[in-house]
Amino acid sequence: YCGRQVGAANLTLDHVIPVARGGKSTRGNCVPCCKDCNSKKKAYTPAEQILSQLFPNGVESEPPVDNAR
């Protein structure tokens, strides 16, 4: 996820769709991942992880209104 070169000894197996969320240990759902990223991802999907970084206070139910127009 981060793109760092950490070496094979520092990689873990990550489930793109977490097992806790119904993901399976299949070729299409498992990727190598550094330990740091795997720990940070927890039971999120990659999209949820990105959204949690973009919106650390949560996503509002309605987008803000742009009154500048």
C-alpha positions as a Python dict, from the first residue, in 0.01 Angstrom:
ca = {
    (1, 'Y'): (0, 0, 0),
    (2, 'C'): (282, 241, 84),
    (3, 'G'): (517, 132, -196),
    (4, 'R'): (823, 105, 31),
    (5, 'Q'): (1083, -161, -43),
    (6, 'V'): (1100, -353, 287),
    (7, 'G'): (1232, -695, 182),
    (8, 'A'): (1058, -1031, 197),
    (9, 'A'): (1131, -1084, 567),
    (10, 'N'): (931, -772, 655),
    (11, 'L'): (623, -852, 446),
    (12, 'T'): (296, -991, 576),
    (13, 'L'): (-2, -1142, 396),
    (14, 'D'): (-290, -897, 379),
    (15, 'H'): (-648, -979, 287),
    (16, 'V'): (-783, -696, 69),
    (17, 'I'): (-1134, -778, 194),
    (18, 'P'): (-1057, -870, 556),
    (19, 'V'): (-1141, -1219, 678),
    (20, 'A'): (-1338, -1054, 959),
    (21, 'R'): (-1558, -899, 688),
    (22, 'G'): (-1609, -1218, 489),
    (23, 'G'): (-1292, -1213, 276),
    (24, 'K'): (-1136, -1543, 174),
    (25, 'S'): (-775, -1654, 142),
    (26, 'T'): (-783, -1659, -237),
    (27, 'R'): (-525, -1540, -488),
    (28, 'G'): (-731, -1236, -581),
    (29, 'N'): (-785, -1129, -219),
    (30, 'C'): (-432, -1170, -76),
    (31, 'V'): (-148, -925, -130),
    (32, 'P'): (197, -877, 25),
    (33, 'C'): (200, -584, 264),
    (34, 'C'): (453, -430, 503),
    (35, 'K'): (380, -492, 869),
    (36, 'D'): (314, -123, 938),
    (37, 'C'): (51, -90, 664),
    (38, 'N'): (-114, -419, 759),
    (39, 'S'): (-141, -307, 1122),
    (40, 'K'): (-285, 33, 1023),
    (41, 'K'): (-536, -120, 780),
    (42, 'K'): (-699, -337, 1047),
    (43, 'A'): (-1039, -462, 923),
    (44, 'Y'): (-1082, -182, 668),
    (45, 'T'): (-1099, -233, 294),
    (46, 'P'): (-839, -28, 102),
    (47, 'A'): (-1108, 223, 2),
    (48, 'E'): (-1220, 265, 364),
    (49, 'Q'): (-859, 310, 472),
    (50, 'I'): (-810, 589, 218),
    (51, 'L'): (-1136, 758, 321),
    (52, 'S'): (-1041, 741, 690),
    (53, 'Q'): (-714, 919, 607),
    (54, 'L'): (-887, 1183, 393),
    (55, 'F'): (-1166, 1241, 646),
    (56, 'P'): (-1023, 1166, 995),
    (57, 'N'): (-1336, 1311, 1161),
    (58, 'G'): (-1569, 1097, 954),
    (59, 'V'): (-1759, 1165, 636),
    (60, 'E'): (-2044, 1413, 666),
    (61, 'S'): (-2386, 1302, 549),
    (62, 'E'): (-2408, 1593, 301),
    (63, 'P'): (-2125, 1766, 115),
    (64, 'P'): (-2052, 2126, 216),
    (65, 'V'): (-2232, 2393, 17),
    (66, 'D'): (-2011, 2615, -201),
    (67, 'N'): (-2164, 2963, -177),
    (68, 'A'): (-1887, 3122, -388),
    (69, 'R'): (-2073, 3063, -714),
}
